[in-house]
Amino acid sequence: MISRTYPIPFNEEARLRSVFAVPGLTEANTALFEAISEAARKLLNCPIAHISVIEDETQWYKAVVGIELDRMPKNNSFCTHTIMSDDPLVVPDLSKDPRFKQHPMVAEGGPGARFYAGVPLVLSSGHRFGSLCGLDLVPHDPPSEATMAILTDLGRAVVTALEALPPKPAKLEDDSVAKSTFITLIGHELRAPLTILLGSLQILEAMPQSPSAPKLTQSAKKSAEHLMHLIESVIAFSDASTGELRLNEQQCQTSDLFEMVRDLQLPGADGTLKSVAVSGSALNVPVFVDPDQIEVALDALTLNAVNHGGEKITVGCGTDEDGNLELWVADSGNLSEHVELAKLYEPFVVGGNIDHRDTRGGLGLGLPLTRKLVELHGGDFEVRAEPDQTTAIIRLPAWRLEKA
């Protein structure tokens, strides 16, 4: 079950550092921001408008007109979706959008929100901290491009006013941590296919007449193609200066997501050849995702299973009792008794004490990267450790099946 209703930016830690550094971003209200909110309300012909601030677990308001709003959990926020890109977010009828029809603010028992139009508020650091938006309890026709252009200009005015308090703009330091995090996580995935490629070629060189040669050649070719594709995707949809990775969402078949790992035969860390099979019961349905990033996540988990997991590796997909899509990678290995499962969800932690780096269930640096990519899709990531099997599960919200 997915308890979260919102995606999490890939660079969330860096984004929050930038938000907390804005000099004028306090809960003390001013007439200026109320006036901008009132202008947005009239522009969109909505009864409600506000300037939101998205923090780690909550959303609060720099200014609100048309309603009384207190700080609320991010599960009740639409603006957590708005900050995922530089583009405006317009939803003419929230109840008809697969992303929001079960949202607490939309579903039966809530306030019955229907129309939403908002623009992200982008700091000079490049990070998005919230939105300027309008809300209504009845559907609207989509606003014109001219209307949204004016709303975007009003949003820039909000940012300018916030960063100009106090009168002299605060100096925003270059976030080296964000760059380091981004480079470490993505760099790991750039190196992993190369490792597999070189390992396969070394085995081919040592055993030129081996019956495994054709499969090793095919696996090496797949790794090379994957590496080239990943580099192109990273360049096109990332910004290393802010540590951000954006989604290129599109409809695809779930079976296509396993194409890169299907029928691979690869050498593990000990040189033993291992095969990857797709489960015969795997669901094949349309899904709306960034296929490149989901493939990266599945590839990371599969390669970790090859390097550190058991001999039998299987991938597949299905749905849970709530209709959420589950993509999984299972291997027949057991997690070491030294591995602290909770620690495996923290960036750059392999598990437990530094002296016990054995992760025979197929876990490693690929896990925090996978978690970030899954959360970027609004999903959850889970590892199930059983006596004779370790399963890594990517769980994506049901609306991604409906939107396809």
N, C-alpha and C positions, 0 to 999 in steps of 0.2 A: 504493500500500500504506500502511495506517495502522499506524505502529509503536507509537503510544500506546494504552493500554487504559483511560484514565481521562479524565474531563472536567476542565476548568480553570475555576474561578470567574471571572465577568466582572470582579470586583474583586480579582483575585489579588495585584496589587502592594500594594494597601492592606491586604489580609488578612495578608500576610507581615509588613508593618511592625507591625501590631498584635500578631502572634504573638511577634515578637522583643522586644516591649516588656514582655511578661508577666514580672514579677519572679521568680516561683517556677518558671518553665519552663526547667529545666536537666536534664541527664541524670543528675544526682545523685539517686539513688532515696531514698524514705522509706517507713517502715512504713505510714503513713497511706494512701498511694496503692495499695500492695500489698493492704491490707485492703479497700479499695473494690473493687479488681479481683477479689479472692476472693469478695466478696459478690455481684458481678455473675455470676461463674462459677456459684455455687450457685443464684442466682436463675433463670438460664437453663438449668440442668442441663447445662452444657457442661464439657468437660475443659480448655478454654483461655479466658482472658479477658485483656484488656489495655486500657491507656489509650494511645492513639496520638497522635502529633504529626505533622501534615502540613506539611512545609516546601516549598521550591521544587522540588526534584527527588527528595527522599527522604522516607521515613516512619521515625520512631524511636519509642521507647516510654518513657513516664514510669514505667510499671509493667507487668509481665507475670507471669501465673501459669499453671502447667500446661505450659509449654514454654520453651525458650531461644530468644530472638529477637534478632537484631542489626538495626542500621539496614539498611533495604532500599530499593530503587528504588520509585518510586510505581507502576510497572507491576505490581508484586507486591502492591499494596494494594487492599483493599476499601473502606477508610475514605475514600479520595479521592472515592468516590461518596456516602458518608454526609454529608460536609460541604457537599454541594450544596444542602441545604435544612435547615430547622429540624425536619423530621419524622424519626422513626426510620426506619432501613432494615432490613427483615426479609426474608431470602431463605431459605425452608424447604429448598430443594435447589438449590445453586449450579449443579450440572451440568445443570439443566433450565431455567435462566434464560438467554435469548439474550445478555444483557449479560456473563455470566460463564463460560459453558460452555467458552470457549477461553482463559480466564484462566490465567496460569502456575501459580496456586495450586490450580486446579481440574482442568485438563486432564491427560491421561495423561502420566506422567513427573514430575508435581509431587507435593506432599504429599497431594492428594486431599481438599481442603476441600469440605464439602458444606453445612453450615448456618452462617448468619451472622445475627446480630442486634446492631445497634448504635444508639446515639443520638449526635447531634452535640454537641460541647462548645462552647458559645457564650459568648464573653467579654462583659464588660460593654460593650465597644465595639460589640457587635453582630456581630463577626466570628467565624467558626467555625474552630477551630484543629486539631481532631482528633475522636476519638470514644472512647466507652467501649463495648466490645463483647464478645460471646462468640462462639467458634468451635467447630465440631465436625466430625469426619470422617464423620459419618453424618447423613442428613436428619432434620429435626425437624418436628413440627406447628408452625404459627405460634403464638408466645406470646400469652397473653391481653392484653387492653388494660390490665388491672390490673398485670400483670408489666412491661409496657413503661413504664407510668407510674412504677413504682418505679425502673426502670433510668434513666429520665429524671431523677428526683430524685437518684439517685446521681451522675449526670453533673453536676448543678448543684453537688453537694458538691465534686466535683473542681475545678470552676472557682473556687468560693469559696475553697478551700484554696490554689490557685495564686496567685490575685490578692491574697491576704492575706499573702503572703510577700514582703518582710519584714512584721512585724505590722501596720504601717499600710499600707492599700491604696495602690498607686501611682496617681498621677493620670494618666489616659489622655487625652492631648490630642486635640482635634478634628482629624480628618484632612482638612485643606483640599485636599490633593493629590487624594485620592480623589474628593471632590466635583467638583473642577475637571475631572478626567479624565472622569468620568461625564457632566457637563454638556456638555463639548466634543464627545465622541463622539455622544451622543444628540442634542444640539443641532444637529449637522451634519445628521442625518437628519430632524430636524423642519424644517430650512430647505430641504433639497433639493427636496421636493415643492412647496414654495411657490415656489421659483425656476422650476421647470418650469411651474407653474400660471400665474405672472405672465408668463413668456416666451410661452406659448401664447396668452394673452389679448391681449398686445401685438401679436402677429402677426395675430390675428383682427381687432383694431381697425384695423390698417393695411390689411388686405386683406379687407374684409367679404364680397366675392364670390368669394374664392379657392376652387377645388375642394378644397383641403385643409382647409377650414373644419370640416366634420363630424368629421374625425379629430382635429383640434386640440381641438375642443370635447370630444370623448370623452376625450382624454388629459388635458385640464385637469380634467375631472370625476373621472377616476381618481386624479389627484394629490391633489385635495381630499379624496376619500374615504379615500385611503391616509393622509393626514395626520391626519384625525380618528381613524381606527382605531389608528394608531401612538400618538397621545397617550393614548388610553384604555388601550392595552396597557402603556405605560410606567408610567402611574399605578398600574395594578393589580398589576404584577409587578416593581416596582423599589423600591429604597430609596436615595435620593440621599445620605442621611447616611453610608452605608457604601460607596456606589458599587456596590451589588449589583444584578444583574438576574437574576431567577429564570425558569425554564422552565415553561411551561404545556403539557406534553406531551400529545399526543392523536394518534389515527390520522387520516391524510388521504391523498389521492391525490397523487402527484407532479405530475400535470398541474395541480392546484389551486394549487400553489406558484408557477406561472408566470402565474396569472390577472392579477395586477396589471401585468405588463410585456407581456403578450400583445398583439400588434398595435398597440403604442403608436407614435405618430408625434410626435416631439418636436423642438424646435429645439436644436441644439448650441450650443457656446460662441460659434461664429462666425455663428449665426443660420440655418445650413443645416438644413433639415428632414431628420431621420433616422428610419427605421422599424426596429422590433424584431420579429423573426420567431422563432417556435418551430420548432426543427428537426423535420423530418418523421420522423426516426428516434428522437425522444425517447421514453424508456421511461415508461409510465404504470402504476405499481404502488402499493399501499398502503405507507405509511411512518409510523413513530412518531416525531414531532418536535414542537417548538413551531412551528406553521405561521406564526404572526405573525413570530417572530424570523428564521426562514429566509427569509420573504418580504422582510423588511427587508434582509437580507444580499444577496439577489438584486437587490433594487431599488437598493441602493447601488452594486453593481457595474454594473448596467445604466445607471444615470444617469451614472456616471463614463465609461462607454463612449460614451454619447451626447455628453457634453460634450467629451471629449478623444480618443476613439477614431476608428477609420476609419468609412467610410460604411456598410459592411455590418455589422449587429449581429445575432447569432443566439444564442438560448438553448436549452438542452436538457439531457437527463440520460441516464445509462446506468449500467452497473456496470463495475468494474475486474476484473482477473483473480482477485482475492481475494473478490469478491462485495460489495465496498463500493459504496455509492451515490455517484455523481458528478453534481453539478449544475454546469453551466458557462455562462459568458457569454463569447462570442468576438466580436472585432471585427477588421476588416481593417486596423487600424493597426499601426504599428511603434513599439516603445519607443524613446525618444530615446537616443542614445548617451551622454548625460549621466546617465541614470537608472541608479542602482546597485540592482539587483534585490533584493539582501539588505537594503538600507536600507528598502525599501518595506514590510517586515514590522514595522518599528518604529513605535510610536504617534506620530502627528503629523508624520511625515517624508514629504514628497511624493516625494523621491528625489534623491540627489546634492546638488550645490551649490545653495545658496539662489537663485543667479542663473540656474539652469537648472530651471525649474519645469514644463517641458513634459512631459506624461505622455500621449503620443498613443496609448498602449495602453489607456487607460481606467482609470488607477489614480489614487488620491488618498487623502483622509482616509477614504473608504469602505472602504479595504483593511484598516486596523487594526481598525475596528469589525467588519467581516465576520469577520476572524480570531478576534476575541474571541467572537463569537456561535457560530462553528463549533467552537471549542475548548470552549465551554460545552456543546455537544452531544457532546463526546468525539471530534470529527473533526479533520481537517487541512485547511489552505488552501494552495493552490499557484497560482503564476502561471507560465505557459509562454509564453516570448517566442520567436516564430519570425519569419523574414524578412518574411512578409506577413500575419501574424496574431498577436494576443495573446489568450490564453485564461486566464480566471480560473476556477479549479476549487474547488468546495466538495465535499470528500470526507467522507461520513458513514459510520460503522462499519456493517458488514453486519448486526449484531444489530438495528439500527433497522428493517430490512426484515422480519426474522424476528418481532420483537415485535409488528409490525402484524398 
